[in-house]
Amino acid sequence: MPYDAHAQRYDHLSYRRCGTSGLSLPPISLGLWQNFSDADPVERMRAMLRTAFDHGINHFDLANNYGPPPGSAECNFGKLLREDLAPYRDELIISTKAGYRMWPGPYGDGGSRKYLLASLEQSLQRMGLEYVDIFYHHRPDPDTPLEETMGALAHAVRSGKALYVGISNYPPDLSHQAADLLADMGAPCLIHQPRYNMLHRNIEEELLPALDKYGIGCIVFSPLAQGQLSDRYLAGIPDDSRAGRGGGLAKQLTEQRRACLQQLNAIAQERGQSLAAMSLTWILRHHAITSALIGASAPQQIRDALTGATAAPLSGEELQRIDGVLTKYG
Ligand SMILES: NC(=O)c1ccc[n+]([C@@H]2O[C@H](COP(=O)([O-])OP(=O)(O)OC[C@H]3O[C@@H](n4cnc5c(N)ncnc54)[C@H](OP(=O)(O)O)[C@@H]3O)[C@@H](O)[C@H]2O)c1
């Protein structure tokens, strides 16, 4: 059935200014790292994209290597964009990245101008786009001069193939240098994409205050610690969960971790929230965080996440109780 986006899609969320730029982002964005591969059912992908957009999530985050196979998430997104979302292109923020191994040989990985600009071209072709809204360098490359990598990002903006640029997984000192270079090149760093959640708080001390000071936005990935900060694993590891499907996540789900999650869940329940929703409310308490970049394997998870963005803020006492649990379980 042809898609007709919900008329009230912008009535639910308060959009947040991305640093000191002119761009606002939804408090919850949807990432396509997982569950958009060639092995995933296309109708489930479609349902998730429609649910997101119908509720005001207009930012979709991709990377050249998302799949498997690498590139397939961009192809699948491109297909659903053509079929459903294309009439709304000017309402969408679509991001992609390059920085991990993508093709064989010396030019398919890293941070060279050769790799970044070829990869961006390939991403545009896979998605059927003339431009992306945000193009990121996915991770620092110590073997390439930072000037070259930032020069490639600035070129992407000048050529019209990216409207804005960002960096991901860069430590604070390198972020500062990258932002200075980009500013000098006339393509200001719009946004940083680090990992942040209740179980990984290292950006709080240095990176987050620095981004705030430089006027750079911050979109945090894995805000639910890949699903740990939800009701998914409170009683075990379901077969259809990310941890149940293999990979390293199951190893993190020790008895101690589960006890921690159960105590956090009890606080969430007292607030009338799911643990996933409370985890997102907790993240969005920082004004320097522009958006929480979730993943999802079902439309219901997206609806649940949205309640975290619209819930009442956590009180000082609730924040202290959460800190107490996190400290106790280290
Ligand atoms: N820049 C980088 O280096 C980098 C790295 C990682 C990710 N990212 C970006 O960040 C995005 C999100 O990462 P992520 O997928 O790790 O995020 P996440 O939100 O921490 O985890 C998503 C997973 O949590 C579970 N989940 C989500 N909502 C739930 C709910 N309401 N109730 C129960 N379970 C729920 C689902 O797992 P199940 O499958 O078990 O249902 C879902 O796939 C990626 O898609 C990507 O765009 C970027």
The ligand as an SDF file (V2000), in Angstrom:
LIG
                    3D

 48 52  0  0  0  0  0  0  0  0999 V2000
   29.6650    5.1980   15.2340 N   0  0  0  0  0  0  0  0  0  0  0  0
   29.8480    3.9610   15.6400 C   0  0  0  0  0  0  0  0  0  0  0  0
   30.9770    3.4630   15.7390 O   0  0  0  0  0  0  0  0  0  0  0  0
   28.6400    3.1460   15.9800 C   0  0  0  0  0  0  0  0  0  0  0  0
   28.7760    1.9270   16.6770 C   0  0  0  0  0  0  0  0  0  0  0  0
   27.6100    1.2320   17.0090 C   0  0  0  0  0  0  0  0  0  0  0  0
   26.3530    1.7410   16.6420 C   0  0  0  0  0  0  0  0  0  0  0  0
   26.2850    2.9050   15.9540 N   0  0  0  0  0  0  0  0  0  0  0  0
   24.9790    3.4720   15.5380 C   0  0  0  0  0  0  0  0  0  0  0  0
   24.1040    3.4480   16.6430 O   0  0  0  0  0  0  0  0  0  0  0  0
   22.9090    2.7330   16.2880 C   0  0  0  0  0  0  0  0  0  0  0  0
   22.3330    2.0770   17.4980 C   0  0  0  0  0  0  0  0  0  0  0  0
   23.2460    1.1440   18.0620 O   0  0  0  0  0  0  0  0  0  0  0  0
   22.6910   -0.1030   18.8430 P   0  0  0  0  0  0  0  0  0  0  0  0
   21.8300   -0.9010   17.9160 O   0  0  0  0  0  0  0  0  0  0  0  0
   23.8100   -0.7490   19.5450 O   0  0  0  0  0  0  0  0  0  0  0  0
   21.7160    0.6790   19.9000 O   0  0  0  0  0  0  0  0  0  0  0  0
   20.9300    0.2580   21.2030 P   0  0  0  0  0  0  0  0  0  0  0  0
   19.7060    1.1030   21.1430 O   0  0  0  0  0  0  0  0  0  0  0  0
   21.8120    0.3630   22.3730 O   0  0  0  0  0  0  0  0  0  0  0  0
   20.5440   -1.2750   21.0190 O   0  0  0  0  0  0  0  0  0  0  0  0
   19.5470   -1.6340   20.1010 C   0  0  0  0  0  0  0  0  0  0  0  0
   18.9910   -3.0200   20.4300 C   0  0  0  0  0  0  0  0  0  0  0  0
   18.3970   -2.9990   21.7160 O   0  0  0  0  0  0  0  0  0  0  0  0
   17.1870   -3.7530   21.7140 C   0  0  0  0  0  0  0  0  0  0  0  0
   16.0930   -2.8090   21.9870 N   0  0  0  0  0  0  0  0  0  0  0  0
   15.9170   -1.5800   21.5090 C   0  0  0  0  0  0  0  0  0  0  0  0
   14.8300   -0.9950   22.0160 N   0  0  0  0  0  0  0  0  0  0  0  0
   14.3050   -1.8710   22.8790 C   0  0  0  0  0  0  0  0  0  0  0  0
   13.1830   -1.8310   23.7330 C   0  0  0  0  0  0  0  0  0  0  0  0
   12.3870   -0.7640   23.7850 N   0  0  0  0  0  0  0  0  0  0  0  0
   12.9320   -2.8920   24.4940 N   0  0  0  0  0  0  0  0  0  0  0  0
   13.7320   -3.9840   24.4440 C   0  0  0  0  0  0  0  0  0  0  0  0
   14.8420   -4.0640   23.6420 N   0  0  0  0  0  0  0  0  0  0  0  0
   15.1120   -3.0200   22.8730 C   0  0  0  0  0  0  0  0  0  0  0  0
   17.0850   -4.3780   20.3250 C   0  0  0  0  0  0  0  0  0  0  0  0
   17.7890   -5.6040   20.3700 O   0  0  0  0  0  0  0  0  0  0  0  0
   17.1550   -7.0110   19.9380 P   0  0  0  0  0  0  0  0  0  0  0  0
   17.6550   -7.2410   18.5640 O   0  0  0  0  0  0  0  0  0  0  0  0
   17.7150   -7.9500   20.9340 O   0  0  0  0  0  0  0  0  0  0  0  0
   15.6570   -6.8730   19.9880 O   0  0  0  0  0  0  0  0  0  0  0  0
   17.8760   -3.3960   19.4810 C   0  0  0  0  0  0  0  0  0  0  0  0
   18.3470   -3.9510   18.2900 O   0  0  0  0  0  0  0  0  0  0  0  0
   23.3780    1.7870   15.1790 C   0  0  0  0  0  0  0  0  0  0  0  0
   22.3080    1.3180   14.3770 O   0  0  0  0  0  0  0  0  0  0  0  0
   24.3120    2.6780   14.4170 C   0  0  0  0  0  0  0  0  0  0  0  0
   23.5800    3.5550   13.5950 O   0  0  0  0  0  0  0  0  0  0  0  0
   27.3900    3.6200   15.6390 C   0  0  0  0  0  0  0  0  0  0  0  0
  1  2  1  0
  2  3  2  0
  2  4  1  0
  4  5  1  0
  4 48  2  0
  5  6  2  0
  6  7  1  0
  7  8  2  0
  8  9  1  0
  8 48  1  0
  9 10  1  0
  9 46  1  0
 10 11  1  0
 11 12  1  0
 11 44  1  0
 12 13  1  0
 13 14  1  0
 14 15  2  0
 14 16  1  0
 14 17  1  0
 17 18  1  0
 18 19  2  0
 18 20  1  0
 18 21  1  0
 21 22  1  0
 22 23  1  0
 23 24  1  0
 23 42  1  0
 24 25  1  0
 25 26  1  0
 25 36  1  0
 26 27  1  0
 26 35  1  0
 27 28  2  0
 28 29  1  0
 29 30  1  0
 29 35  2  0
 30 31  1  0
 30 32  2  0
 32 33  1  0
 33 34  2  0
 34 35  1  0
 36 37  1  0
 36 42  1  0
 37 38  1  0
 38 39  2  0
 38 40  1  0
 38 41  1  0
 42 43  1  0
 44 45  1  0
 44 46  1  0
 46 47  1  0
M  CHG  2   8   1  16  -1
M  END
$$$$
